[in-house]
Amino acid sequence: MNEEKQVKRKQSLEYEYFTRQLISKIIQTQFDSLVPPVVRHNAKLQGRSGCLHQIDVYWEIELGGVSICVAIECKSYRNDIEVGQVRDFYGVIVDTNVRGLMVTTKGFQKGARLFAEHYGINLMVAES
């Protein structure tokens, strides 16, 4: 792996760790009276298709007999996220039957926002 790719991978990992910590803190405040769920980094989920999917950050909790599972896709980019990246993530969340949250450092293009809103994918901008 060349040096530029190594630097980008390191930045991506750091952003994934940052997002995991941020989501953990948010969850702790939201589920104050409950045992908070474990927030995992680099989870592997088996899809209904048989494909194994890598999830940057993942958490689940059971409330009143209902399981809530959330996959989080992290994008540490200099440019706004394009609709194609949201569509790719949509394929993963549909295949694994989980809720989806996409987190980025910059923002989302209009098409990406429209697609995410229509399909119930939550979007968040968070700078580390």
C-alpha positions as CSV (number, residue, x, y, z in Angstrom):
1,M,0.0,0.0,0.0
2,N,1.5,3.3,-1.0
3,E,2.0,6.1,1.5
4,E,-1.0,8.2,0.4
5,K,-3.4,5.3,0.8
6,Q,-1.9,4.5,4.2
7,V,-2.5,8.1,5.3
8,K,-6.1,8.1,4.0
9,R,-6.8,4.7,5.7
10,K,-5.4,6.0,9.0
11,Q,-7.6,9.1,8.8
12,S,-10.6,6.9,8.0
13,L,-10.0,4.7,11.0
14,E,-9.5,7.7,13.3
15,Y,-12.8,9.1,12.1
16,E,-14.5,5.8,12.7
17,Y,-13.2,5.7,16.3
18,F,-14.3,9.3,16.8
19,T,-17.8,8.4,15.5
20,R,-18.0,5.4,17.7
21,Q,-17.2,7.5,20.8
22,L,-19.6,10.2,19.7
23,I,-22.5,7.7,19.2
24,S,-21.7,6.0,22.5
25,K,-22.1,9.4,24.3
26,I,-25.3,10.2,22.5
27,I,-26.7,6.8,23.3
28,Q,-25.8,7.0,27.0
29,T,-27.8,10.3,27.3
30,Q,-30.8,8.8,25.4
31,F,-30.9,5.5,27.3
32,D,-30.1,7.1,30.7
33,S,-32.2,4.7,32.7
34,L,-31.3,1.6,30.7
35,V,-28.2,-0.4,30.3
36,P,-26.7,1.3,27.2
37,P,-26.0,-0.9,24.3
38,V,-22.4,-1.8,23.3
39,V,-21.3,0.3,20.3
40,R,-18.9,-1.8,18.2
41,H,-16.3,-0.8,15.6
42,N,-15.7,-2.8,12.4
43,A,-18.6,-5.2,12.9
44,K,-19.4,-8.0,10.4
45,L,-23.1,-8.6,9.5
46,Q,-24.4,-11.5,7.4
47,G,-26.9,-10.3,4.9
48,R,-30.0,-12.1,3.8
49,S,-28.3,-12.5,0.4
50,G,-25.5,-14.5,2.0
51,C,-23.0,-11.6,1.7
52,L,-20.9,-10.6,4.6
53,H,-20.9,-6.8,5.2
54,Q,-18.3,-4.7,7.0
55,I,-20.0,-2.1,9.2
56,D,-17.9,0.9,10.4
57,V,-19.9,1.3,13.7
58,Y,-22.8,-0.8,14.9
59,W,-25.1,-1.0,17.9
60,E,-28.2,-2.8,18.9
61,I,-30.6,-2.8,21.9
62,E,-33.8,-4.6,22.8
63,L,-36.7,-2.4,24.0
64,G,-40.0,-4.0,25.0
65,G,-39.2,-7.1,23.1
66,V,-38.3,-5.2,19.9
67,S,-34.7,-5.3,18.7
68,I,-33.3,-2.0,17.3
69,C,-30.2,-2.4,15.2
70,V,-28.2,0.5,13.7
71,A,-25.4,0.4,11.1
72,I,-23.3,3.5,10.8
73,E,-21.3,4.3,7.7
74,C,-18.5,6.8,8.3
75,K,-17.1,9.0,5.6
76,S,-14.1,11.3,6.4
77,Y,-14.2,13.3,3.1
78,R,-13.2,16.7,1.9
79,N,-16.3,16.9,-0.4
80,D,-20.0,16.4,0.1
81,I,-21.2,12.8,-0.1
82,E,-22.8,11.9,-3.4
83,V,-26.0,10.0,-4.0
84,G,-24.1,6.9,-5.2
85,Q,-22.5,6.4,-1.8
86,V,-25.8,6.6,0.0
87,R,-27.3,4.1,-2.5
88,D,-24.5,1.7,-1.8
89,F,-25.1,2.0,1.9
90,Y,-28.8,1.5,1.3
91,G,-28.0,-1.9,-0.3
92,V,-26.2,-2.9,2.9
93,I,-28.9,-1.9,5.3
94,V,-31.6,-3.5,3.3
95,D,-29.6,-6.7,3.0
96,T,-28.9,-6.8,6.7
97,N,-32.3,-5.5,7.8
98,V,-31.0,-2.7,10.1
99,R,-31.5,1.0,10.4
100,G,-28.9,3.2,8.8
101,L,-27.0,6.3,9.8
102,M,-24.3,7.9,7.5
103,V,-21.9,10.3,9.2
104,T,-19.5,12.5,7.4
105,T,-17.1,15.4,8.0
106,K,-18.3,17.7,5.2
107,G,-22.0,17.3,4.1
108,F,-24.3,15.7,1.6
109,Q,-25.2,16.7,-2.0
110,K,-28.8,17.4,-2.6
111,G,-29.4,14.0,-4.4
112,A,-27.9,12.2,-1.5
113,R,-30.1,14.0,1.0
114,L,-33.2,13.3,-1.1
115,F,-32.4,9.6,-1.5
116,A,-31.6,9.2,2.2
117,E,-34.8,11.0,3.3
118,H,-37.0,8.9,1.0
119,Y,-35.5,5.6,2.2
120,G,-35.2,6.5,5.9
121,I,-31.5,6.8,6.2
122,N,-30.4,9.2,8.8
123,L,-27.6,11.7,8.0
124,M,-25.2,13.5,10.3
125,V,-22.3,15.8,9.9
126,A,-19.7,15.6,12.6
127,E,-16.2,16.9,12.6
128,S,-13.5,15.2,14.7
